[in-house]
Amino acid sequence: MKVGDRVRVKESVVVYHHPEHRSKPFDVKGLEGEVMAIIHEWQGRPVSANLPVLVKFDKKFKGHFRENEVEVIS
């Protein structure tokens, strides 16, 4: 998996920050988006992020995921 890949959320992940479902639980399983970043460092120092994969679904919604929660699609 690399920046620019199209991915799909393959596991049930509940978020509370989806713009259309603000402050309510929303399961993003099945949504497709693009990998914007994979977080390995912050301000030049290595970090071990819990949710390293940043995925952009649309203009208003981005989310951080574990690598096993998303799958690359062609």
Phi and psi restraints in degrees (range 20) as a CNS / XPLOR table:
assign (resid 1 and name C) (resid 2 and name N)
       (resid 2 and name CA) (resid 2 and name C) 1.0 -144.3 20.0 2
assign (resid 2 and name N) (resid 2 and name CA)
       (resid 2 and name C) (resid 3 and name N) 1.0 168.3 20.0 2
assign (resid 2 and name C) (resid 3 and name N)
       (resid 3 and name CA) (resid 3 and name C) 1.0 -59.5 20.0 2
assign (resid 3 and name N) (resid 3 and name CA)
       (resid 3 and name C) (resid 4 and name N) 1.0 133.9 20.0 2
assign (resid 3 and name C) (resid 4 and name N)
       (resid 4 and name CA) (resid 4 and name C) 1.0 98.8 20.0 2
assign (resid 4 and name N) (resid 4 and name CA)
       (resid 4 and name C) (resid 5 and name N) 1.0 -14.3 20.0 2
assign (resid 4 and name C) (resid 5 and name N)
       (resid 5 and name CA) (resid 5 and name C) 1.0 -68.6 20.0 2
assign (resid 5 and name N) (resid 5 and name CA)
       (resid 5 and name C) (resid 6 and name N) 1.0 143.9 20.0 2
assign (resid 5 and name C) (resid 6 and name N)
       (resid 6 and name CA) (resid 6 and name C) 1.0 -83.4 20.0 2
assign (resid 6 and name N) (resid 6 and name CA)
       (resid 6 and name C) (resid 7 and name N) 1.0 132.1 20.0 2
assign (resid 6 and name C) (resid 7 and name N)
       (resid 7 and name CA) (resid 7 and name C) 1.0 -132.2 20.0 2
assign (resid 7 and name N) (resid 7 and name CA)
       (resid 7 and name C) (resid 8 and name N) 1.0 159.9 20.0 2
assign (resid 7 and name C) (resid 8 and name N)
       (resid 8 and name CA) (resid 8 and name C) 1.0 -126.8 20.0 2
assign (resid 8 and name N) (resid 8 and name CA)
       (resid 8 and name C) (resid 9 and name N) 1.0 139.7 20.0 2
assign (resid 8 and name C) (resid 9 and name N)
       (resid 9 and name CA) (resid 9 and name C) 1.0 -74.7 20.0 2
assign (resid 9 and name N) (resid 9 and name CA)
       (resid 9 and name C) (resid 10 and name N) 1.0 117.9 20.0 2
assign (resid 9 and name C) (resid 10 and name N)
       (resid 10 and name CA) (resid 10 and name C) 1.0 -99.5 20.0 2
assign (resid 10 and name N) (resid 10 and name CA)
       (resid 10 and name C) (resid 11 and name N) 1.0 -13.6 20.0 2
assign (resid 10 and name C) (resid 11 and name N)
       (resid 11 and name CA) (resid 11 and name C) 1.0 -116.4 20.0 2
assign (resid 11 and name N) (resid 11 and name CA)
       (resid 11 and name C) (resid 12 and name N) 1.0 159.0 20.0 2
assign (resid 11 and name C) (resid 12 and name N)
       (resid 12 and name CA) (resid 12 and name C) 1.0 -70.8 20.0 2
assign (resid 12 and name N) (resid 12 and name CA)
       (resid 12 and name C) (resid 13 and name N) 1.0 116.4 20.0 2
assign (resid 12 and name C) (resid 13 and name N)
       (resid 13 and name CA) (resid 13 and name C) 1.0 -129.7 20.0 2
assign (resid 13 and name N) (resid 13 and name CA)
       (resid 13 and name C) (resid 14 and name N) 1.0 119.2 20.0 2
assign (resid 13 and name C) (resid 14 and name N)
       (resid 14 and name CA) (resid 14 and name C) 1.0 -96.6 20.0 2
assign (resid 14 and name N) (resid 14 and name CA)
       (resid 14 and name C) (resid 15 and name N) 1.0 127.2 20.0 2
assign (resid 14 and name C) (resid 15 and name N)
       (resid 15 and name CA) (resid 15 and name C) 1.0 -120.8 20.0 2
assign (resid 15 and name N) (resid 15 and name CA)
       (resid 15 and name C) (resid 16 and name N) 1.0 158.8 20.0 2
assign (resid 15 and name C) (resid 16 and name N)
       (resid 16 and name CA) (resid 16 and name C) 1.0 -118.4 20.0 2
assign (resid 16 and name N) (resid 16 and name CA)
       (resid 16 and name C) (resid 17 and name N) 1.0 7.7 20.0 2
assign (resid 16 and name C) (resid 17 and name N)
       (resid 17 and name CA) (resid 17 and name C) 1.0 -117.0 20.0 2
assign (resid 17 and name N) (resid 17 and name CA)
       (resid 17 and name C) (resid 18 and name N) 1.0 16.9 20.0 2
assign (resid 17 and name C) (resid 18 and name N)
       (resid 18 and name CA) (resid 18 and name C) 1.0 -69.0 20.0 2
assign (resid 18 and name N) (resid 18 and name CA)
       (resid 18 and name C) (resid 19 and name N) 1.0 131.7 20.0 2
assign (resid 18 and name C) (resid 19 and name N)
       (resid 19 and name CA) (resid 19 and name C) 1.0 -58.5 20.0 2
assign (resid 19 and name N) (resid 19 and name CA)
       (resid 19 and name C) (resid 20 and name N) 1.0 -33.0 20.0 2
assign (resid 19 and name C) (resid 20 and name N)
       (resid 20 and name CA) (resid 20 and name C) 1.0 -86.1 20.0 2
assign (resid 20 and name N) (resid 20 and name CA)
       (resid 20 and name C) (resid 21 and name N) 1.0 -12.0 20.0 2
assign (resid 20 and name C) (resid 21 and name N)
       (resid 21 and name CA) (resid 21 and name C) 1.0 -131.2 20.0 2
assign (resid 21 and name N) (resid 21 and name CA)
       (resid 21 and name C) (resid 22 and name N) 1.0 45.1 20.0 2
assign (resid 21 and name C) (resid 22 and name N)
       (resid 22 and name CA) (resid 22 and name C) 1.0 -54.3 20.0 2
assign (resid 22 and name N) (resid 22 and name CA)
       (resid 22 and name C) (resid 23 and name N) 1.0 128.3 20.0 2
assign (resid 22 and name C) (resid 23 and name N)
       (resid 23 and name CA) (resid 23 and name C) 1.0 65.4 20.0 2
assign (resid 23 and name N) (resid 23 and name CA)
       (resid 23 and name C) (resid 24 and name N) 1.0 14.0 20.0 2
assign (resid 23 and name C) (resid 24 and name N)
       (resid 24 and name CA) (resid 24 and name C) 1.0 -122.0 20.0 2
assign (resid 24 and name N) (resid 24 and name CA)
       (resid 24 and name C) (resid 25 and name N) 1.0 148.1 20.0 2
assign (resid 24 and name C) (resid 25 and name N)
       (resid 25 and name CA) (resid 25 and name C) 1.0 -65.5 20.0 2
assign (resid 25 and name N) (resid 25 and name CA)
       (resid 25 and name C) (resid 26 and name N) 1.0 135.0 20.0 2
assign (resid 25 and name C) (resid 26 and name N)
       (resid 26 and name CA) (resid 26 and name C) 1.0 -139.9 20.0 2
assign (resid 26 and name N) (resid 26 and name CA)
       (resid 26 and name C) (resid 27 and name N) 1.0 123.9 20.0 2
assign (resid 26 and name C) (resid 27 and name N)
       (resid 27 and name CA) (resid 27 and name C) 1.0 -86.2 20.0 2
assign (resid 27 and name N) (resid 27 and name CA)
       (resid 27 and name C) (resid 28 and name N) 1.0 122.3 20.0 2
assign (resid 27 and name C) (resid 28 and name N)
       (resid 28 and name CA) (resid 28 and name C) 1.0 -94.9 20.0 2
assign (resid 28 and name N) (resid 28 and name CA)
       (resid 28 and name C) (resid 29 and name N) 1.0 10.6 20.0 2
assign (resid 28 and name C) (resid 29 and name N)
       (resid 29 and name CA) (resid 29 and name C) 1.0 -57.0 20.0 2
assign (resid 29 and name N) (resid 29 and name CA)
       (resid 29 and name C) (resid 30 and name N) 1.0 128.9 20.0 2
assign (resid 29 and name C) (resid 30 and name N)
       (resid 30 and name CA) (resid 30 and name C) 1.0 94.8 20.0 2
assign (resid 30 and name N) (resid 30 and name CA)
       (resid 30 and name C) (resid 31 and name N) 1.0 -13.3 20.0 2
assign (resid 30 and name C) (resid 31 and name N)
       (resid 31 and name CA) (resid 31 and name C) 1.0 -69.1 20.0 2
assign (resid 31 and name N) (resid 31 and name CA)
       (resid 31 and name C) (resid 32 and name N) 1.0 146.3 20.0 2
assign (resid 31 and name C) (resid 32 and name N)
       (resid 32 and name CA) (resid 32 and name C) 1.0 -115.1 20.0 2
assign (resid 32 and name N) (resid 32 and name CA)
       (resid 32 and name C) (resid 33 and name N) 1.0 143.0 20.0 2
assign (resid 32 and name C) (resid 33 and name N)
       (resid 33 and name CA) (resid 33 and name C) 1.0 -157.5 20.0 2
assign (resid 33 and name N) (resid 33 and name CA)
       (resid 33 and name C) (resid 34 and name N) 1.0 -168.0 20.0 2
assign (resid 33 and name C) (resid 34 and name N)
       (resid 34 and name CA) (resid 34 and name C) 1.0 -120.0 20.0 2
assign (resid 34 and name N) (resid 34 and name CA)
       (resid 34 and name C) (resid 35 and name N) 1.0 137.3 20.0 2
assign (resid 34 and name C) (resid 35 and name N)
       (resid 35 and name CA) (resid 35 and name C) 1.0 -70.7 20.0 2
assign (resid 35 and name N) (resid 35 and name CA)
       (resid 35 and name C) (resid 36 and name N) 1.0 120.3 20.0 2
assign (resid 35 and name C) (resid 36 and name N)
       (resid 36 and name CA) (resid 36 and name C) 1.0 -93.6 20.0 2
assign (resid 36 and name N) (resid 36 and name CA)
       (resid 36 and name C) (resid 37 and name N) 1.0 -33.0 20.0 2
assign (resid 36 and name C) (resid 37 and name N)
       (resid 37 and name CA) (resid 37 and name C) 1.0 -163.0 20.0 2
assign (resid 37 and name N) (resid 37 and name CA)
       (resid 37 and name C) (resid 38 and name N) 1.0 154.3 20.0 2
assign (resid 37 and name C) (resid 38 and name N)
       (resid 38 and name CA) (resid 38 and name C) 1.0 -122.7 20.0 2
assign (resid 38 and name N) (resid 38 and name CA)
       (resid 38 and name C) (resid 39 and name N) 1.0 113.2 20.0 2
assign (resid 38 and name C) (resid 39 and name N)
       (resid 39 and name CA) (resid 39 and name C) 1.0 -81.4 20.0 2
assign (resid 39 and name N) (resid 39 and name CA)
       (resid 39 and name C) (resid 40 and name N) 1.0 114.2 20.0 2
assign (resid 39 and name C) (resid 40 and name N)
       (resid 40 and name CA) (resid 40 and name C) 1.0 -122.9 20.0 2
assign (resid 40 and name N) (resid 40 and name CA)
       (resid 40 and name C) (resid 41 and name N) 1.0 -18.9 20.0 2
assign (resid 40 and name C) (resid 41 and name N)
       (resid 41 and name CA) (resid 41 and name C) 1.0 -145.9 20.0 2
assign (resid 41 and name N) (resid 41 and name CA)
       (resid 41 and name C) (resid 42 and name N) 1.0 156.5 20.0 2
assign (resid 41 and name C) (resid 42 and name N)
       (resid 42 and name CA) (resid 42 and name C) 1.0 -138.4 20.0 2
assign (resid 42 and name N) (resid 42 and name CA)
       (resid 42 and name C) (resid 43 and name N) 1.0 123.4 20.0 2
assign (resid 42 and name C) (resid 43 and name N)
       (resid 43 and name CA) (resid 43 and name C) 1.0 52.1 20.0 2
assign (resid 43 and name N) (resid 43 and name CA)
       (resid 43 and name C) (resid 44 and name N) 1.0 41.2 20.0 2
assign (resid 43 and name C) (resid 44 and name N)
       (resid 44 and name CA) (resid 44 and name C) 1.0 81.1 20.0 2
assign (resid 44 and name N) (resid 44 and name CA)
       (resid 44 and name C) (resid 45 and name N) 1.0 -1.1 20.0 2
assign (resid 44 and name C) (resid 45 and name N)
       (resid 45 and name CA) (resid 45 and name C) 1.0 -110.0 20.0 2
assign (resid 45 and name N) (resid 45 and name CA)
       (resid 45 and name C) (resid 46 and name N) 1.0 140.1 20.0 2
assign (resid 45 and name C) (resid 46 and name N)
       (resid 46 and name CA) (resid 46 and name C) 1.0 -67.0 20.0 2
assign (resid 46 and name N) (resid 46 and name CA)
       (resid 46 and name C) (resid 47 and name N) 1.0 141.9 20.0 2
assign (resid 46 and name C) (resid 47 and name N)
       (resid 47 and name CA) (resid 47 and name C) 1.0 -132.5 20.0 2
assign (resid 47 and name N) (resid 47 and name CA)
       (resid 47 and name C) (resid 48 and name N) 1.0 158.4 20.0 2
assign (resid 47 and name C) (resid 48 and name N)
       (resid 48 and name CA) (resid 48 and name C) 1.0 -113.5 20.0 2
assign (resid 48 and name N) (resid 48 and name CA)
       (resid 48 and name C) (resid 49 and name N) 1.0 81.5 20.0 2
assign (resid 48 and name C) (resid 49 and name N)
       (resid 49 and name CA) (resid 49 and name C) 1.0 -68.0 20.0 2
assign (resid 49 and name N) (resid 49 and name CA)
       (resid 49 and name C) (resid 50 and name N) 1.0 140.2 20.0 2
assign (resid 49 and name C) (resid 50 and name N)
       (resid 50 and name CA) (resid 50 and name C) 1.0 -70.2 20.0 2
assign (resid 50 and name N) (resid 50 and name CA)
       (resid 50 and name C) (resid 51 and name N) 1.0 -36.0 20.0 2
assign (resid 50 and name C) (resid 51 and name N)
       (resid 51 and name CA) (resid 51 and name C) 1.0 -126.3 20.0 2
assign (resid 51 and name N) (resid 51 and name CA)
       (resid 51 and name C) (resid 52 and name N) 1.0 79.3 20.0 2
assign (resid 51 and name C) (resid 52 and name N)
       (resid 52 and name CA) (resid 52 and name C) 1.0 -78.7 20.0 2
assign (resid 52 and name N) (resid 52 and name CA)
       (resid 52 and name C) (resid 53 and name N) 1.0 -16.0 20.0 2
assign (resid 52 and name C) (resid 53 and name N)
       (resid 53 and name CA) (resid 53 and name C) 1.0 -96.7 20.0 2
assign (resid 53 and name N) (resid 53 and name CA)
       (resid 53 and name C) (resid 54 and name N) 1.0 115.6 20.0 2
assign (resid 53 and name C) (resid 54 and name N)
       (resid 54 and name CA) (resid 54 and name C) 1.0 -95.7 20.0 2
assign (resid 54 and name N) (resid 54 and name CA)
       (resid 54 and name C) (resid 55 and name N) 1.0 120.1 20.0 2
assign (resid 54 and name C) (resid 55 and name N)
       (resid 55 and name CA) (resid 55 and name C) 1.0 -118.0 20.0 2
assign (resid 55 and name N) (resid 55 and name CA)
       (resid 55 and name C) (resid 56 and name N) 1.0 132.7 20.0 2
assign (resid 55 and name C) (resid 56 and name N)
       (resid 56 and name CA) (resid 56 and name C) 1.0 -103.5 20.0 2
assign (resid 56 and name N) (resid 56 and name CA)
       (resid 56 and name C) (resid 57 and name N) 1.0 122.0 20.0 2
assign (resid 56 and name C) (resid 57 and name N)
       (resid 57 and name CA) (resid 57 and name C) 1.0 -94.6 20.0 2
assign (resid 57 and name N) (resid 57 and name CA)
       (resid 57 and name C) (resid 58 and name N) 1.0 -42.5 20.0 2
assign (resid 57 and name C) (resid 58 and name N)
       (resid 58 and name CA) (resid 58 and name C) 1.0 -153.0 20.0 2
assign (resid 58 and name N) (resid 58 and name CA)
       (resid 58 and name C) (resid 59 and name N) 1.0 -171.5 20.0 2
assign (resid 58 and name C) (resid 59 and name N)
       (resid 59 and name CA) (resid 59 and name C) 1.0 -60.2 20.0 2
assign (resid 59 and name N) (resid 59 and name CA)
       (resid 59 and name C) (resid 60 and name N) 1.0 -32.2 20.0 2
assign (resid 59 and name C) (resid 60 and name N)
       (resid 60 and name CA) (resid 60 and name C) 1.0 -102.2 20.0 2
assign (resid 60 and name N) (resid 60 and name CA)
       (resid 60 and name C) (resid 61 and name N) 1.0 -11.4 20.0 2
assign (resid 60 and name C) (resid 61 and name N)
       (resid 61 and name CA) (resid 61 and name C) 1.0 -127.7 20.0 2
assign (resid 61 and name N) (resid 61 and name CA)
       (resid 61 and name C) (resid 62 and name N) 1.0 120.3 20.0 2
assign (resid 61 and name C) (resid 62 and name N)
       (resid 62 and name CA) (resid 62 and name C) 1.0 -127.9 20.0 2
assign (resid 62 and name N) (resid 62 and name CA)
       (resid 62 and name C) (resid 63 and name N) 1.0 156.3 20.0 2
assign (resid 62 and name C) (resid 63 and name N)
       (resid 63 and name CA) (resid 63 and name C) 1.0 -150.5 20.0 2
assign (resid 63 and name N) (resid 63 and name CA)
       (resid 63 and name C) (resid 64 and name N) 1.0 153.4 20.0 2
assign (resid 63 and name C) (resid 64 and name N)
       (resid 64 and name CA) (resid 64 and name C) 1.0 -102.2 20.0 2
assign (resid 64 and name N) (resid 64 and name CA)
       (resid 64 and name C) (resid 65 and name N) 1.0 136.8 20.0 2
assign (resid 64 and name C) (resid 65 and name N)
       (resid 65 and name CA) (resid 65 and name C) 1.0 -138.2 20.0 2
assign (resid 65 and name N) (resid 65 and name CA)
       (resid 65 and name C) (resid 66 and name N) 1.0 160.0 20.0 2
assign (resid 65 and name C) (resid 66 and name N)
       (resid 66 and name CA) (resid 66 and name C) 1.0 -79.1 20.0 2
assign (resid 66 and name N) (resid 66 and name CA)
       (resid 66 and name C) (resid 67 and name N) 1.0 158.2 20.0 2
assign (resid 66 and name C) (resid 67 and name N)
       (resid 67 and name CA) (resid 67 and name C) 1.0 -64.8 20.0 2
assign (resid 67 and name N) (resid 67 and name CA)
       (resid 67 and name C) (resid 68 and name N) 1.0 -28.5 20.0 2
assign (resid 67 and name C) (resid 68 and name N)
       (resid 68 and name CA) (resid 68 and name C) 1.0 -83.0 20.0 2
assign (resid 68 and name N) (resid 68 and name CA)
       (resid 68 and name C) (resid 69 and name N) 1.0 -4.4 20.0 2
assign (resid 68 and name C) (resid 69 and name N)
       (resid 69 and name CA) (resid 69 and name C) 1.0 -91.8 20.0 2
assign (resid 69 and name N) (resid 69 and name CA)
       (resid 69 and name C) (resid 70 and name N) 1.0 -13.1 20.0 2
assign (resid 69 and name C) (resid 70 and name N)
       (resid 70 and name CA) (resid 70 and name C) 1.0 -125.5 20.0 2
assign (resid 70 and name N) (resid 70 and name CA)
       (resid 70 and name C) (resid 71 and name N) 1.0 152.9 20.0 2
assign (resid 70 and name C) (resid 71 and name N)
       (resid 71 and name CA) (resid 71 and name C) 1.0 -129.1 20.0 2
assign (resid 71 and name N) (resid 71 and name CA)
       (resid 71 and name C) (resid 72 and name N) 1.0 144.2 20.0 2
assign (resid 71 and name C) (resid 72 and name N)
       (resid 72 and name CA) (resid 72 and name C) 1.0 -75.1 20.0 2
assign (resid 72 and name N) (resid 72 and name CA)
       (resid 72 and name C) (resid 73 and name N) 1.0 134.9 20.0 2
assign (resid 72 and name C) (resid 73 and name N)
       (resid 73 and name CA) (resid 73 and name C) 1.0 -117.3 20.0 2
assign (resid 73 and name N) (resid 73 and name CA)
       (resid 73 and name C) (resid 74 and name N) 1.0 156.2 20.0 2
